[in-house]
Amino acid sequence: MSLTPQGQDRVPEQRRHGGGARPGHVPDGDRKRRRRRVLRWSAMVLAVVILGTAGAGYLYYQHLNANIKKDDLNIGDKKDRAAESKANEAGQTPLNILLIGSDARNSKENQKLGGAKDTYNTAPRADVQMLLHLSADRTNMSVVSMPRDTLVDIPQCTDPDTGKSYSALTSEITNDSLGRGGPGCTVATWEKLTDIHIDHFMMIDFAGVVSMADAIGGVPVCVDANIHSKSSDGHGSGLKLKKGTTYVKGVQALQWLRTRYGFEDNTDIARAKAQHQYMNAMVRQLRESATLSNPNELRKLAETATNALTVDDGLGNVAKLYDLSKELKKVPTKRITMTTMPWQYSTTNSGRVVPRPGDAAKLFRLVREDIALDGKDKKKSAKTTTSSDPAAADDRIAVQVQNGTRSSTRLAVTGRAGAIARLLVGKGFTEAVADSSTILSEDETVIRYPSADLQGDAQRIAKSLGIPLSSVKKSTDVSGVTLVVGADWRSGTKYTTTEDDDTTPASAQVINGSDKKQCMHVNPNYTW
């Protein structure tokens, strides 16, 4: 006998209708219901592994819900949180989901897969970080990964379980954020860096990667030469593959995702590229798996997936994951764009990288403004709300100018705040003053104001300097109109904006989700 969605025995057709049905005959109604259950299971599997296609699974519903682990979404300071995404003209809102690959060694299985004995039960690190952006109109999807060696500012975080508070850090490696209270601190770090509001997170650990790869029957990956990721001094994941395409699963899949030594220039950037290729291939495999007609195989996938995931409360049950899958299924594979955050090597910390000035901020802006990274969007007309409160006379607008030209790779330009304050005075804004006591780091020039009655004044300042109105932002961090001269305006008196240029920077290393020809280049020192 089959099981109903509630797990009860199904009553035979003959008993329910007093007999008359021939042995082995399945009435059309039951056949259709079973087909629907298969389809629902297919989509349920895809939902819980991020890129689903349709439907939901209701067999063992409560059991599967209990499998899913949950944690707080954002445990950072409120002042570091990004504003919620705005709806488009049709009332649709984009979705931003942070995907985290944890190197947790909190179990013997994870420790065996992840590292040396002295790392057992140590704080986990967010070795894989990818921001998945689903457009408001559900026509496209963008994925932005951040190399784990990126130096960022980690905000203050508070562990929701213990109440322990972790103080803010400056220029710290991004994967350390996970060990400061949980995935909610990694989310807070991304929001502080990108100013992109994150709606959900999904986290999977070493053991989860292995079990998922096994459950879907392997993921096809390609190398352009034989590779063995193992050096004489012990570096490497141990990955050993022959030239061409191999379906990797289990430990081999984990090795692929962890390989640094052996791909291209042995950097974390090459590893991110390999992870993108794996993700693209996995998406295609999962969509093919949606056609499976074997309920036992689909049940196995669902069990594996729900056991592998840790999510925020907003995705904390099968029904919510199903709702997400319905949204994700709308995007064709050819409209999925994988990118890496534009980066450059740090001049102060050897071996680490930092966001590339200009390009990284531009990529984050495109995602924040819901602009497709594949360039196939219809041209959107820029609409910025103009203040209904008129600006004061120019000579009565008080504005403070701050120097934000410092970056992780360059020192601040001395006297920049004073130079722009004098420029404003020369334009008739006689109340403009420089704040020489504060040196900030802002990739892009921004004007902030604290309340609606000062929005008109802030926009008047922007217009006089040629700064786009989209760079005028309300903020409770300032007490009056404040102009921060960013790293994009280090010299001169004329501000030049790339606001109208909505092309994805070449440094983002774009990969299209439908590209089946991707193949990793093997470093010649790691061939066999």
ROFI-509431 format. One record per atom (N, C-alpha, C): x, y, z. Coordinates in steps of 0.2 Angstrom, whole numbers, plus 5000, padded with zeros to 4 digits. Example, Ala and Ser with C-alpha at 12.3 -4.5 7.8 and 13.67 -1.06 7.14 Angstrom:
2
506649725039 506249785039 506649845039 506449895035 506849955036 506450005039 
This chain:
528
500449945000 500050005000 500450065000 500250114997 500550184997 500350225003 500750275004 500550315010 500250385008 499750405012 499450475011 499950525013 499850585012 500250645014 500350645022 499850615025 499850615032 500150555035 500350505030 500750445033 500250385034 499550395033 499150345034 499050295028 498850235030 498750185025 498150205020 498250195014 497750215009 497250155009 496650175009 496050125008 496050095001 496050035000 496050004993 495350034990 495450044983 494850064979 494250024980 494349954980 493749914980 493349924986 493749924992 493349934999 493050004999 493350054996 492950114997 492350124993 492350084987 491750084982 491350024982 491549974986 491149914986 491349864981 491949864979 492149814974 492049844967 492149794962 491949804955 492549824951 493149844954 493749864951 494149804949 494449794943 494849734942 495449744945 495749684947 496449674951 496949714947 497349754950 497949784947 497749854944 497049864943 496849924940 496949984945 497250044942 497250104946 496850154943 496250174946 495850224944 496150284942 495850324937 496150384934 496350434939 495850444944 495950494949 496550474953 496650414955 497250394959 497850404955 497850384949 498450394945 498650464944 498150514943 498250584943 498550604950 498250584955 498550604962 499250584963 499350524961 500050504962 500550534957 500350554951 500750594947 500950664950 500350694953 500450754956 500950754962 500950694966 501350684972 502050684970 502150644964 502850644961 503150714959 502750754956 502950814954 503050864960 502650854965 502750894971 503350874975 503550814975 504150784978 504750814974 504750814967 505250834963 505450904965 504950954965 505051024967 505251034974 505050994978 505251004985 505950994986 506250944983 506950924983 507350984980 507151014975 507451074972 507451134977 506851144980 506751194984 507251194990 507351144993 507851144999 508551144997 508751134990 509451134988 509551204984 509151254985 509251314983 508851334976 508951294971 508751314964 508251264962 507651274964 507051224963 506751244957 506251204955 505851214949 505051214950 504751174954 504051184955 503851134961 503251144964 502951104968 503151094975 502951054979 503151044986 503050974989 503350954993 503350884996 502950885002 502450845003 502050845009 502150775013 502450725010 502550655013 503050675019 502950645025 503350655030 503550735032 503050775031 503050845031 503350865038 503150845043 503350865050 504050835051 504150775049 504850745049 505350785046 505250805040 505650845036 505750915039 505250945042 505351005045 505851005051 505750945054 506150935060 506950935058 507050905052 507750905050 508050965049 507751025047 508051085045 508251125051 508851145051 509151185057 509051255056 508951295061 508751365060 509251405064 509351465062 509751515066 509551585064 509751635068 509551705067 509851735061 509451775057 509651805051 510151855051 510151905056 510551955056 510751975064 511351965066 511451975073 511952035074 511952075069 512452135069 512052195072 512452255073 512152315075 511652345070 511052375073 510552395068 510852455064 511352495066 511552545062 511952525056 512152455056 512552435050 512052395045 511452395047 510952355042 510752395036 510652365031 510452395025 509652405025 509452455021 508752465021 508452415016 507752395018 507452345014 507452365006 507452315002 507352324995 506752354993 506752404988 506152434986 505752394981 505052394981 504652364976 504752404969 504652364964 504652394957 503952424956 503852454950 503152484948 502552434949 502752364948 502152314948 502052294955 502452324960 502452294967 502852234969 503252214964 503652154965 504352174969 504552134973 505152144977 505652094976 506352114975 506852064974 507052024980 507351974979 507551934985 508251924985 508551934991 509351924991 509451864997 509751814994 509951754999 510651744999 510951745005 511651735006 511751655007 512151625002 512351555003 513051545006 513051505011 513651505015 513851425015 514551415014 514851355014 515251355020 515051315026 515451315032 515951265032 516551275035 517051225036 517051195043 516451195046 516351175053 516651105054 517051105060 517351035062 516951015069 516351025069 515951015075 515750935076 515950895071 515750825071 516350785069 516350725070 516950685068 516950675060 516350675058 516250675050 516550735047 516350795050 516550855047 517350865048 517550845054 518250845055 518750805050 518450745049 518750705045 518850735038 518350765036 518250795029 518650865028 518650895034 518850965034 519550985036 519950945040 520550965042 520950925047 521450955050 521850915055 521550915062 521750865066 521450855072 521450915077 521950955076 521951015081 521451065079 521051055074 520551105072 519851075074 519851015077 519150985079 518851035084 518151045083 517751085087 517951155088 518351185083 518551255083 517951295080 517951365081 517451405078 517451395070 516851385067 516751375060 516951435056 517151425050 517351485045 516851485039 516751535037 516251545031 516751535024 516951475023 517451475017 517151485010 516451475009 516151495003 515551545005 515551595001 515051655002 514851674995 514151664994 513851684988 513251724989 513151784986 512551814987 512051804981 511551774982 511051754976 510551804976 510451844970 509951894970 509451874964 508851874966 508251854962 507951924960 507851934954 507552004952 506852004954 506652064955 505952084957 505452054952 505552054946 505152024941 505251954939 505751924943 505851854942 506051834935 506351874931 506651854925 507351834925 507751854930 508451844930 508651834937 509251804938 509651794944 510351804943 510651834948 511351854949 511651824955 512251794954 512651774960 513251804961 513451834966 514051864968 514451834973 515051804972 515451764977 515951814979 516151804986 516651844988 517251794990 517851804988 518451764990 518451764998 518651705000 518651695008 519251735011 519751755007 520351795009 520151865009 519551885008 519451965007 519451995014 519852055014 519852095020 519252135021 518852135026 518252175026 518152205033 517752245035 517552275041 516952225044 517052195049 516552155052 516252195058 515552195058 515252235063 515152205069 514952235074 514852205081 514252155080 514352095083 513852045083 513752015090 513151995091 512951965097 512651895096 512951845099 512751775099 512051765102 511551745098 510851745100 510751685106 511251635106 511151585110 511551595117 512051625117 512451645123 512451715125 512251755121 512251835123 512951865123 513451825121 514051855120 514151905114 514451965116 514552015111 515252015108 515252015102 515952025098 516052095096 516552125098 516652195095 516852195088 516652255085 516852265078 517552255076 517752235070 518352225068 518452265062 519052295061 519252325054 519752285050 519652285044 520152245039 520252175042 519752135043 519852065045 519552015039 519851955039 519651915034 518951895035 518551895029 517851885029 517651815032 518051765031 517751695033 517751695041 518051735044 518051735052 517351765054 516951795050 516351815053 515851765055 515951705053 515451655055 515551625062 516151635064 516351615071 516151665076 515851715074 515751775079 514951775080 514651715082 513951715084 513551675079 513851655073 513451615069 513351655062 512951625057 512851645051 512551715051 512251735056 511951805056 512451855056 513051845058 513651895058 513951895051 513951835047 514151845040 513651885036 512951875038 512451915034 512551985036 512752005042 512852075044 513452105041 513952065040 514552085037 514452105029 514052065026 513852075019 513452145018 512952145023 512552205023 512952275024 513452265028 513852325030 514252345024 514552295021 515052305015 514652325009 514052295007 513752305001 513152355001 512852365007 512252405008 511652375004 511652305003 511152265000 510752235006 510152235006 509752205011 509652135010 509852085015 509852015014 509251985017 508851955013 508151925016 508251855019 508651815017 508751745020 509451725019 509651675023 510251635021 510151565021 510651525018 510651455018 511351435019 511451385024 512151365025 512151295025 512751265022 512851195022 513551185024 513751125027 514451115030 514751055025 515351035027 515750985023 515250925022 515050895028 514650835027 514050845023 513750905023 513150915019 513350915011 513850945010 514050945003 514150875000 514550835004 514650765002 513950725001 513550735006 512850695006 512450715000 512450784998 512050804993 512350784986 512950784985 513250764979 513050684978 513050654983 512950574983 512150574981 511750614984 511050604983 510850624976 511150664972 510950684966 511350644960 511750604963 512050554958 512750584955 512950634957 513550664955 513450734951 513950774950 513950834947 514550834941 514350854935 514850854930 515350914930 515950904931 516450954931 517050934926 517350994924 517850984918 518551014920 519150974918 519751004919 520150994912 520551044910 520851034904 521550994904 521650964909 522250924910 522150874916 522550824916 522550784923 522750824928 522350814934 522550864940 522650814946 523150834950 523150804957 523350864962 522850884966 522950944970 523350914976 523950904976 524350884981 525150904980 525350954984 526050974983 526550934988 527150944987 527650904991 527650924998 527450994999 527451015006 526751005009 526350965006 525650955009 525050995007 525151045003 524651085001 524151054996 523551064996 523051034991 522551004994 521950994991 521350964993 521450884992 521850864988 521950794986 521550774980 521150824977 520750804971 521250774966 521050714963 521350684957 520850664952 520950704946 520450684940 520850684934 520550644929 520850644923 520550704918 520950714913 520750774909 520050754906 519650814905 518950804903 518450814908 517850784907 517250784911 517250724916 517150734922 517050684927 516450704931 516050654933 515450664937 515750654945 515750704948 516050704955 515450694960 515650654965 515150654971 515550634977 515150634983 515450624989 516050664990 516650634993 517250674995 517550704989 517450674983 517750704977 517450774976 516750784977 516450844976 516650894981 516750874987 517050924992 517750944990 518150894988 518850914985 518750964980 518350954975 518251004970 518151074972 517651084977 517451144980 518051174984 518451134987 518951164991 519651174988 519751144981 520351154978 520551224977 521151234979 521551304977 522151284974 522551244976 523151224973 523051174967 523151194961 523051154955 522651184950 522251234952 521851274948 522151344946 522251354940 522551414937 523151444941 523051494945 523651524948 523651504956 523351454958 523351434965 523051484969 522551524967 522351574972 521551554974 521351594979 520651584981 520151604975 520451654971 519951674965 519851614960 520351574959 520251514955 519751464958 519851464965 519351414968 518651444967 518551504968 517851534967 517551524960 518051524955 517851504948 517651434947 517951394951 517851314951 517151304954 517051344960 516351334963 515851364959 515951414955 515351434950 515251384945 515751354942 515651294938 515251244941 515451224947 515051164950 514351184951 514251254954 513551274955 513051274948 513351294943 513051294937 512851224935 513351174935 513151104933 512651074938 512751094944 512251064949 511551084948 511451154946 510751174944 510451134939 510851124933 510651084928 510451014930 510850984934 510750914937 510150914941 510050964945 509450964949 508750974945 508851014940 508251024935 508050954932 508650924930 508450854926 508250804931 508450814938 508150764943 507450774944 507150834942 506450854944 506050804939 506250774934 505850724930 505850654933 506250644938 506250574941 505550554943 505450494942 504750464943 504750414949 505350404952 505450354957 505350394964 504750384968 504650414974 505250404979 505450344979 506050324984 506650364983 506850374977 507450414975 507250484977 506650514976 506550584978 506450594985 506250544989 506150544996 506950544999 507350514996 508050504998 508350574997 508250604992 508450674990 508250724995 507550724997 507250765002 507550755009 507650695011 507950685017 508650715018 509050705013 509750725012 509750805013 509350835008 509350905008 509150935014 508650915017 508350945024 508850935029 509250885029 509750865035 510350915034 510450935027 511050965026 511051045027 510451065028 510351145028 510351175035 510551235036 510451275041 510151345038 509551365040 509251425037 509051475042 508851535040 508551575045 507751555046 507451585051 506751565052 506251585046 506451625042 506051645036 505951585031 506451545032 506451485027 506451415031 506151425037 506251365042 505851305041 505451305036 505051245035 504951225028 504751165026 504651145019 504151195015 503651215018 503151255015 503551325013 503951355017 504251415015 504751405010 505151345010 505651325005 505251314998 504651284999 504251274993 504051344990 503851384994 503651454991 504251484987 504851474990 505451504987 505551464981 505451404980 505651364974 505151394969 504551404970 504151434965 504351494962 504651534966 504951604963 505651584959 506051544962 506651524958 506551494952 506051454951 505851414945 505751454939 505551514941 505351564935 505951584931 506551574933 507151604930 507451544926 507451564919 507851514915 508551504916 508851454915 509551444916 510051494913 509751514907 510151564903 510151634905 509751644910 509751714913 510051714920 510451654922 510751654928 511451674927 511751724931 512451754929 512851744936 513351714935 513851704941 514451754940 514551784946 515151834946 515551824952 516151854952 516551854958 516651934959 516551954966 516652024968 517352044965 517352104961 518052124959 518452144965 519152124964 519552124970 520252144967 520652154972 521452164971 521752144977 522452134976 522852114982 522952174987 522952154993 523052204998 523752224998 523952294999 524552314999 524852315006 524452295011 524652295018 524652225021 524352175018 524252115021 524352065015 524952035015 525151995009 524751925009 524551915003 524051855002 523351865003 523151925005 522451945006 522251985000 521551984999 521352034994 520852084997 520652134993 520152184996 519752204990 519152224991 518652244986 519052294981 518952284975 519252334970 518952394970 519252454971 518952524971 518552534965 517952554965 517552574959 517152514957 517552464954 517152404951 516752364956 517052354962 516652314967 515952354969 516052424970 515552464972 515052464967 515252464960 514752464955 514352404954 514752344955 514352284955 513852274961 514052304967 513552304972 512952344971 513052404967 512552454965 512052414961 512352384956 511952354951 511452304954 511752264959 511252214962 510752254967 511052304970 510552344975 509952374971 510152394965 509652424961 509252384956 509352314957 509052264953 509152264946 509752274944 509952284937 510252214935 510052184930 510252114928 510952124926 511352074928 512152074927 512252044920 511752014916 511851994910 511752044904 511552104906 511452154902 510852154897 510352104899 509752094895 509152124897 509252164902 508652204905 508352254900 507752264900 507552324896 507752384900 507952434896 508252494899 507752524904 507952534911 507552554916 507652634916 507052664917 507152734918 507252754925 507752784926 507952804933 507452844936 507152824942 506652864946 506952874953 507052934954 507252954961 506753004964 506552994970 506053034973 506353104975 506053154972 506253224974 505853244980 506153284984 505853304990 505353354989 504753344993 504253384993 504353454997 504853445001 505053505005 505553545001 505453605000 505853644996 506553664999 507053664996 507753684999 507753755001 508153765006 508253835009 508653875004 508753935005 509253975000 509953945001 510253944995 510953914995 511353945001 511354005003 511854035008 511554015015 510953985015 510753965022 510753885023 511053845018 511053775019 511753755022 511653735028 512253705032 512453635030 513053635028 513253565025 513953555028 514053495031 514753475033 515053425028 515753445027 516053405022 516553355025 516553295023 517053245026 517453215021 518053195023 518553165018 518453085019 518153055013 518152985013 518552945008 519052975006 519452955000 519952895002 519952875009 520452825011 520152755008 520552715006 520352645005 520752595008 520652535007 521052475010 521752475006 521852505000 522452504997 522752574996 522452624997 522652694996 522552735002 522952785004 522952835009 522452885007 522152915012 521652975011 522053035007 521653065003 521953125000 521953185005 522553215007 522553265012 522153325010 521753355014 521453415013 520853415008 520653355007 520053345002 519453375004 519253365010 518653395013 518653475013 519253505014 519353575014 519253595007 519553565002 519453584995 518753584993 518353534994 517653534992 517253584996 517353595002 517053645006 517153715003 517753725001 517853794998 517553794991 517453744987 517153744981 516453754982 516053734987 515453744989 515353824991 515753844995 515753914997 515753964990 516153944986 516253984980 515653974975 515253924976 514553914973 513953954976 514153984982 513654024986 513353984992 513653924994 513453885000 513953915005 513853965008 514253995013 514353965019 513853925021 513753885027 514153815027 514453805021 514853745020 515453745024 515653695028 516253685032 516553615032 517153615032 517553555032 517653525039 517553455040 517653415046 518353385045 518853415047 519553385046 519753335052 519253325056 519453275062 519253205060 518853195055 518653125053 518853105046 519253055046 519453025039 519052955038 518652955033 518252895032 518452855026 518152795025 518252755018 517552755015 517452785009 516852775005 517052764998 516852714995 517052694988 516752754984 516152774985 515752824981 515552884985 515552944982 515353004986 514652994987 514453014993 513753014996 513553075000 512953094999 512753155003 512153125008 512253125015 511753105019 511353155023 510753145025 510353195028 509953155034 509753185039 509453145045 508753135045 508353185041 507653195042 507353225035 506753205034 506353225028 506453305027 506453345032 506453415031 507153445028 507653395028 508253415025 508453385019 507953345016 508053305010 508153355004 507753405004 507753454999 508453494999 508753515005 509353545005 509953495003 509853435005 510353385002 510353374995 509753374992 509753364985 509953424981 509853484984 510153544981 510853544981 511253524986 511953514986 512153474981 511853414980 512053364975 511953394968 511453424967 511353454960 511853504958 512053544963 512553594962 513253564960 513353504963 514053474961 514053424956 513453404953 513353354948 513353284951 513153284957 513153214960 512453184959 512353124957 511653094956 511253094962 510553104961 510153104967 510153034970 510252984967 510252914970 510852914975 511352964975 511852964980 511653004986 511053024986 510853064992 510353014996 510653005002 510252955006 510152975013 509552955016 509352975023 509752925027 509952955033 510352915038 510352945045 510252905050 510252925056 510952935059 511452915055 512152925058 512352995058 511953045054 512153115054 511653155057 511853215059 511453265063 511253315058 511553325052 511353375047 511653355041 511553395035 511753375029 512453365029 512753305027 513453285027 513653255020 514153295017 514453265011 515053235012 515053165010 515753125011 516053115004 516653145003 516953144997 517253074997 517053034992 517252964992 517952954987 518152894987 518752874983 518652884976 518052894974 517852904966 517952974964 518153014969 518253094968 518853114972 519453084970 520053104974 520453164972 520253194966 520553254964 520053294959 520153354958 519753394954 519153424957 518853474953 518253504956 517653484952 517653444947 517153414943 517053344945 516453324948 516253254949 516053224943 516353164942 516153124936 515853054939 515253044936 514852984939 514852934933 514852874935 514652814930 513952784931 513552824935 512852804937 512452774931 512552804925 512152784919 512452724916 513052704918 513352644915 513152584919 512752544916 512452484920 512752424917 513352424914 513652364912 514052334918 514052264918 514452234923 515152234922 515552254927 516252264926 516652194924 517052204919 517452144917 517752104922 518052144927 518352114933 517952064937 517252064936 516852024939 516851954937 517151934931 517251874929 516651834928 516251864923 515551834922 515551764919 515051724922 514951654919 514251644918 513951624912 513251614911 513051544914 512451544917 512251484920 512151424915 512051444908 511851394903 512451364900 513051394901 513651374898 513951304900 513851254896 514051194897 514851174895 515151224892 515851214890 516351234895 516151254901 516651284906 517151224908 517751244908 518251194910 518851224913 519051204919 519551234923 520251224920 520651274920 521351264918 521751244924 522151184922 522551154928 523251184928 523451204934 524151234934 524651174932 525151194928 525551134926 525951104931 526051134937 526451104942 526051054946 525351044944 524950994948 524650944943 524950934937 524750884933 525050814934 524750764931 525050694932 525050654926 
